[in-house]
Amino acid sequence: MRTDTDTPWGSLPAREHLPVEVLDARAPTGVPVLDVTIPVHNEERDLESCVRRLHDHLARTFPYRFSITVADNASTDRTRAVAARLAASIPEVIAYRLEEKGRGRALRTVWSRSDSPVLAYMDVDLSTDLNALLPLVAPLISGHSDLAIGSRLARSSRVVRGPKREFISRAYNLVLKSSLSARFSDAQCGFKAIRREVAERLLPMVEDSGWFFDTEMLVLAERAGLRIHEVPVDWVDDPDSRVHIVSTAVDDLKGVWRVGRALAVGALPLDRLARPFGDDPRDREIGGVPGGLARQLVGFCVVGALSTLFYLLLYSLFRTASGAQAANAAALLVSAVANTAANRRLTFGVRGRERAVRHQAQGLVVFGIGLALTSGSLAALDAASGNPAHGTELAVLISANLAATVLRFLLFRAWVFPDRRGGDERPTVRKDMNTQERSAR
């Protein structure tokens, strides 16, 4: 998994609508607002009709400047010549040649070189109805979303394709939801768009250069908290598709395993993709409340509730084979390791392997305090009742754990995971800087 990126550190700026001067189609010169890439490999037969149809549609319906980039990745037929002829005859068309094959490689290369603020791509067969193109890119132009995808699996989509491809598509998305907890509905529809500043940081983290490129990009974006807009589309299957289903499925499953493993160990610097809140008065910090406290409390409570259930389940399991004290110690130890790992990532937003061992060691110290509280409670109960019922033991343990939870949160926040970077204050500082820059202009 690629982690050595050249992108700058720090979170992304707040989302903003593209400036008026960028959107002004009457300006004699300027960078196109939208750059639509068409990745092709040996498509000499369909390329010209696709580009001319797309250009005609954009010229009639798209209110801003645009360009169409034909990304020829290692074609061996006349595709390169057709692309060059189109670029020579249509001012908005650009021909780009890559000597290596791979849709992901073509998109990464072209998007990385484009100056347009909104980048999109579509398949050369134009299976997706072009009327969905403006709804696809509008949320990116307005600053509402970071990425946008066409979805063939949305309830209002209209799709014409055979049962085999329908089954494969739904099975693949089920795999993504179950293994990577993906919430987007359609990973492989060849109809997507992304804002350029997001692409600059996201693409270097995407390792795949083939068909899994889309999925990897979406999973990383979603895990980083970026906003993905979905557009229902009308889609007609291309019966002449040259995708090799079996080999593509195998590569996709390998990609799912690789990405899942990297996310599990925190090997990706997803904090580089974090977005601050927008310029909304409701997003301003509340006076007197430490930055991030409310969010951390919610996350800690959720993790704590799940950890308590996990702990009680383990205690009941261990209690069948050992005494109360041994069962409590074993259950608390296992659940404490899981609790520290979950709070590290979900509550306090610490990713990567740096200081992970130290955090677990500190978490075990906190575990020792919890063990002392719960063991002391069990000892007091045993001294008072002699042979208490199992239900009574659980009630006492729950009460002791509640007391230990409060102390655990305070220790986690102040000692184990202290905010050394200013935490949530960074978006506020950036917002003030952006305001000053706009005032200066």
C-alpha positions in Angstrom: 0.0 0.0 0.0 1.4 3.3 -1.1 2.0 5.7 1.8 4.9 7.9 0.6 3.0 10.8 -0.9 4.3 14.2 -2.0 1.2 16.0 -0.8 1.5 18.6 1.9 0.7 17.8 5.5 -2.4 19.2 7.2 -6.1 18.9 6.5 -7.8 20.0 3.3 -9.3 23.5 3.3 -13.0 23.9 3.9 -15.2 23.2 0.9 -16.1 26.3 -1.1 -18.1 27.1 -4.2 -15.8 27.7 -7.2 -15.0 31.4 -7.7 -17.2 33.3 -10.2 -14.2 34.3 -12.3 -13.4 30.6 -12.8 -17.0 29.8 -13.8 -17.4 32.7 -16.2 -17.8 31.1 -19.6 -17.7 34.5 -21.3 -14.0 35.0 -20.4 -11.9 34.8 -23.5 -9.3 32.5 -21.9 -9.2 30.4 -18.8 -8.9 27.0 -17.4 -11.8 24.6 -18.2 -14.0 24.1 -15.2 -14.6 20.4 -16.1 -12.1 18.0 -17.6 -13.8 14.7 -18.7 -11.3 11.9 -19.3 -12.1 8.9 -21.5 -9.7 6.1 -20.8 -9.4 3.8 -23.9 -7.5 0.7 -25.1 -7.9 -0.4 -28.7 -11.2 1.5 -29.2 -10.6 2.7 -32.8 -14.2 1.8 -33.8 -16.1 3.6 -31.0 -13.8 6.4 -30.0 -14.8 9.1 -32.6 -18.6 8.6 -32.2 -18.2 8.7 -28.4 -16.1 11.9 -28.3 -18.3 13.7 -30.8 -21.5 12.8 -29.0 -20.0 13.8 -25.6 -18.7 17.1 -27.0 -22.1 17.9 -28.6 -23.9 17.2 -25.3 -21.5 19.4 -23.3 -21.6 22.2 -25.8 -25.4 22.3 -25.7 -26.0 21.7 -22.0 -22.9 22.5 -19.9 -22.8 26.2 -18.9 -19.0 26.4 -18.2 -15.8 25.8 -20.1 -14.9 22.2 -20.5 -12.3 19.9 -22.0 -12.3 16.2 -23.1 -9.1 14.2 -22.6 -8.7 10.9 -24.5 -6.3 8.8 -22.4 -5.0 6.1 -24.7 -3.3 3.5 -22.6 -1.0 1.4 -24.8 -3.5 0.8 -27.7 -2.0 -1.3 -30.5 -4.7 -0.4 -33.1 -5.5 3.0 -34.7 -6.9 4.5 -31.5 -3.9 6.8 -31.2 -4.4 8.2 -34.7 -8.2 8.7 -34.2 -7.5 10.5 -30.9 -5.0 12.8 -32.6 -7.4 13.6 -35.4 -10.2 14.5 -32.9 -7.8 16.7 -31.0 -6.8 18.5 -34.2 -10.4 19.1 -35.3 -12.1 19.9 -32.0 -10.5 22.6 -29.8 -11.8 21.2 -26.5 -10.4 17.7 -27.1 -6.9 16.7 -25.9 -5.2 13.4 -26.8 -2.9 11.8 -24.3 -0.8 8.7 -24.9 0.4 6.3 -22.2 2.7 3.4 -23.1 1.4 1.2 -20.2 -2.0 -0.4 -20.0 -4.4 0.2 -17.1 -7.5 2.3 -16.6 -6.4 3.4 -13.1 -3.0 4.4 -14.4 -4.5 6.4 -17.2 -6.8 8.3 -14.8 -4.1 9.0 -12.2 -1.8 10.3 -14.9 -4.2 12.6 -16.7 -5.9 13.9 -13.5 -2.5 14.6 -11.9 -1.7 16.8 -14.9 -5.0 18.6 -15.3 -5.5 22.2 -14.0 -9.3 21.9 -14.1 -11.0 22.2 -10.6 -13.4 19.4 -11.4 -12.2 16.1 -12.9 -14.5 13.4 -14.3 -14.3 10.3 -16.3 -16.6 8.0 -18.3 -16.3 4.8 -20.3 -16.0 5.0 -24.0 -19.1 3.0 -24.6 -21.2 5.8 -23.0 -23.4 3.2 -21.3 -24.5 5.9 -18.9 -27.1 8.5 -20.0 -25.3 11.8 -20.4 -28.1 13.7 -18.8 -26.6 12.6 -15.5 -23.3 14.4 -16.1 -24.4 17.9 -14.9 -26.0 16.5 -11.7 -22.8 14.5 -11.2 -20.5 17.5 -11.2 -22.8 20.2 -9.8 -22.2 19.2 -6.1 -18.4 19.5 -6.8 -18.7 22.9 -8.4 -20.9 24.2 -5.5 -18.5 22.9 -2.9 -21.0 20.6 -1.3 -19.2 17.3 -2.1 -15.7 16.0 -2.7 -16.4 13.1 -5.0 -19.5 12.1 -7.1 -20.4 8.7 -8.6 -23.1 7.4 -10.8 -25.0 4.5 -9.3 -26.7 1.8 -11.2 -28.0 0.3 -7.9 -29.9 3.3 -6.6 -33.6 2.7 -6.3 -34.5 5.2 -9.0 -31.9 4.1 -11.5 -33.0 2.4 -14.7 -30.6 -0.3 -15.9 -30.7 -2.7 -18.8 -28.3 -5.6 -18.5 -28.2 -9.4 -18.3 -28.7 -11.4 -15.1 -25.0 -12.5 -15.1 -23.7 -9.0 -14.8 -26.4 -7.9 -12.4 -25.5 -10.8 -10.1 -21.8 -10.0 -10.3 -22.3 -6.3 -9.6 -24.5 -6.9 -6.6 -22.3 -9.6 -5.2 -19.2 -7.4 -5.5 -20.9 -4.6 -3.7 -22.0 -7.0 -1.0 -18.4 -8.1 -0.6 -17.3 -4.4 -0.2 -20.0 -3.7 2.4 -19.3 -6.8 4.5 -15.5 -6.7 4.3 -14.6 -2.9 4.1 -17.8 -1.5 5.6 -18.4 0.5 2.4 -21.6 2.6 2.3 -21.5 3.7 -1.3 -23.8 1.7 -3.5 -21.9 1.2 -6.8 -18.1 1.1 -7.0 -17.5 0.1 -10.6 -19.9 2.3 -12.6 -17.7 4.1 -15.1 -19.1 7.5 -14.4 -17.3 9.5 -11.6 -16.0 12.9 -10.7 -13.7 14.4 -8.1 -12.5 17.9 -7.1 -8.9 18.5 -8.1 -7.6 19.5 -4.6 -9.0 16.2 -3.3 -7.4 14.2 -6.2 -4.0 15.8 -5.5 -3.9 14.1 -2.1 -6.0 11.1 -2.6 -4.5 9.7 -5.8 -1.0 9.2 -4.5 -2.5 6.9 -1.8 -4.2 4.7 -4.4 -2.0 1.8 -5.4 -4.1 -0.1 -8.0 -3.6 0.9 -11.6 -6.4 -1.3 -13.1 -10.1 -1.9 -12.6 -9.9 -1.8 -8.8 -8.7 1.8 -8.9 -12.3 3.1 -8.5 -13.0 1.0 -5.5 -9.8 1.8 -3.7 -10.3 5.5 -4.3 -13.8 5.4 -2.9 -13.0 3.3 0.1 -10.1 5.6 1.1 -12.2 8.7 0.5 -15.0 7.3 2.6 -12.8 6.2 5.5 -11.2 9.7 5.5 -14.6 11.3 6.0 -14.9 12.9 2.5 -18.4 13.5 1.2 -19.4 11.2 -1.7 -22.4 12.2 -3.8 -24.4 9.5 -5.6 -26.4 10.1 -8.7 -29.0 7.6 -10.0 -28.3 6.9 -13.6 -29.9 5.3 -16.6 -27.5 2.7 -17.9 -27.5 0.2 -20.8 -25.1 -2.7 -20.8 -22.6 -2.8 -23.6 -22.8 -6.3 -25.1 -19.3 -5.9 -26.7 -17.6 -5.2 -23.3 -14.0 -6.6 -23.2 -13.7 -6.8 -19.5 -12.5 -10.3 -18.5 -14.8 -11.0 -15.6 -12.9 -13.9 -13.9 -9.5 -12.2 -13.9 -11.0 -8.9 -12.9 -12.9 -10.5 -10.0 -9.7 -12.2 -8.7 -7.8 -8.9 -8.9 -10.6 -7.1 -7.1 -10.6 -9.6 -4.3 -6.9 -9.2 -3.9 -7.3 -5.5 -3.8 -10.1 -5.8 -1.1 -7.7 -7.9 1.0 -4.8 -5.4 0.6 -6.8 -2.3 1.3 -8.6 -4.0 4.3 -5.3 -5.0 5.8 -3.8 -1.5 5.3 -6.8 0.1 7.0 -6.7 -2.4 9.8 -3.1 -1.5 10.8 -3.5 2.2 10.1 -0.9 2.3 7.4 -2.4 5.2 5.5 -2.1 8.9 6.4 -5.9 9.5 5.9 -5.7 12.6 8.1 -4.3 14.4 5.1 -7.8 14.2 3.6 -9.6 15.6 6.6 -12.0 18.4 5.9 -12.9 21.2 8.4 -16.5 22.4 8.7 -17.7 24.9 6.2 -18.3 28.6 6.9 -21.5 28.0 8.9 -22.2 29.9 12.1 -23.5 26.6 13.7 -20.0 25.1 13.2 -18.2 27.6 15.4 -16.6 26.4 18.6 -18.7 26.7 21.8 -16.9 28.9 24.4 -15.6 27.0 27.4 -15.7 23.6 25.8 -12.3 22.0 24.9 -11.8 21.3 21.2 -13.2 17.9 20.2 -14.6 17.1 23.7 -18.2 16.5 22.6 -17.2 14.3 19.6 -14.7 12.3 21.8 -17.3 11.8 24.5 -19.8 10.3 22.0 -17.1 8.1 20.4 -15.9 7.0 23.8 -19.4 6.1 25.0 -20.1 4.1 21.9 -16.8 2.2 22.2 -17.3 1.8 25.9 -20.8 0.3 25.5 -19.6 -2.2 22.9 -16.5 -3.0 25.1 -18.7 -3.6 28.1 -20.9 -6.0 26.2 -17.8 -7.8 25.0 -16.4 -7.9 28.5 -19.6 -9.3 30.0 -19.7 -11.9 27.3 -16.1 -12.9 27.9 -16.6 -12.9 31.7 -19.6 -15.2 31.4 -17.6 -17.5 29.1 -14.5 -17.6 31.3 -16.6 -18.0 34.5 -17.8 -21.4 33.4 -14.2 -22.7 33.7 -12.6 -20.6 36.4 -13.3 -18.5 39.5 -14.8 -15.0 39.5 -11.4 -13.2 40.0 -9.6 -15.1 37.2 -12.6 -14.7 34.8 -12.8 -11.0 35.6 -9.0 -10.5 35.0 -9.0 -12.4 31.7 -12.1 -10.8 30.4 -10.9 -7.3 31.3 -7.5 -7.9 29.8 -8.8 -9.0 26.4 -11.5 -6.3 26.3 -9.0 -3.6 27.4 -6.7 -4.3 24.5 -9.6 -4.1 22.1 -10.9 -1.0 23.8 -7.6 0.9 23.6 -7.2 0.0 19.9 -10.8 1.2 19.2 -10.5 4.4 21.2 -7.1 5.1 19.6 -8.5 5.1 16.1 -12.2 6.0 16.4 -12.4 8.3 19.5 -9.1 10.2 19.4 -8.3 9.9 15.7 -4.8 8.5 16.0 -3.8 6.5 12.9 -0.6 4.7 11.9 1.7 2.5 13.8 3.7 5.3 15.5 3.5 5.0 19.3 1.0 2.2 19.0 2.9 -0.1 21.4 3.3 2.7 23.9 -0.4 3.5 23.7 -1.3 -0.2 24.4 1.2 -0.2 27.4 -0.5 2.9 28.8 -3.8 1.4 28.1 -2.8 -1.6 30.2 -2.0 0.7 33.1 -5.5 2.1 32.8 -6.6 -1.5 32.6 -4.8 -2.1 35.9 -6.8 0.6 37.6 -10.0 -0.8 36.2 -9.0 -4.2 37.4 -8.4 -2.9 40.9 -11.8 -1.3 41.0 -13.7 -4.3 39.7 -11.7 -6.9 41.7 -12.1 -4.8 44.8 -15.8 -4.7 44.2 -16.0 -8.5 43.8 -13.9 -9.0 46.9 -16.2 -6.7 48.9 -19.3 -8.5 47.5 -17.9 -11.9 48.4 -17.0 -10.7 51.9 -20.5 -9.4 52.4 -22.6 -12.2 50.8 -20.3 -15.2 51.0 -21.6 -16.9 47.8 -23.4 -14.2 45.6 -25.5 -15.1 42.7 -24.2 -14.7 39.1 -26.7 -11.9 38.4 -25.5 -10.0 41.5 -21.9 -10.3 40.4 -22.8 -8.8 37.0 -24.7 -5.9 38.6 -21.7 -5.1 40.9 -19.3 -5.4 38.0 -21.4 -3.0 35.8 -21.5 -0.4 38.6 -17.7 -0.7 39.1 -17.1 -0.5 35.4 -19.1 2.8 35.2 -16.9 4.3 37.8 -13.8 3.0 36.0 -15.1 4.3 32.6 -15.1 7.9 33.8 -11.6 7.6 35.1 -10.5 5.8 31.9 -11.8 8.6 29.7 -10.0 11.3 31.7 -6.7 9.3 31.6 -7.1 8.5 27.9 -7.7 12.2 27.0 -5.0 13.7 29.3 -2.3 11.0 29.3 -2.6 8.3 26.7 -3.9 10.3 23.7 -3.2 14.0 24.5 -3.9 16.4 21.6 -0.4 17.7 20.7 -1.4 19.4 17.5 -4.1 21.7 18.6 -6.8 19.3 17.4 -10.0 20.9 16.2 -8.5 24.4 16.4 -6.8 23.9 13.1 -9.9 24.4 11.0 -10.7 27.6 12.9 -7.2 29.0 12.2 -7.5 28.0 8.5 -10.9 29.6 8.2 -9.5 32.9 9.7 -6.6 32.7 7.3 -8.9 32.1 4.3 -11.1 35.1 5.4 -8.0 37.3 5.6 -6.9 36.2 2.2 -10.3 37.0 0.7 -10.3 40.4 2.4 -6.8 41.1 1.0 -7.9 40.3 -2.5 
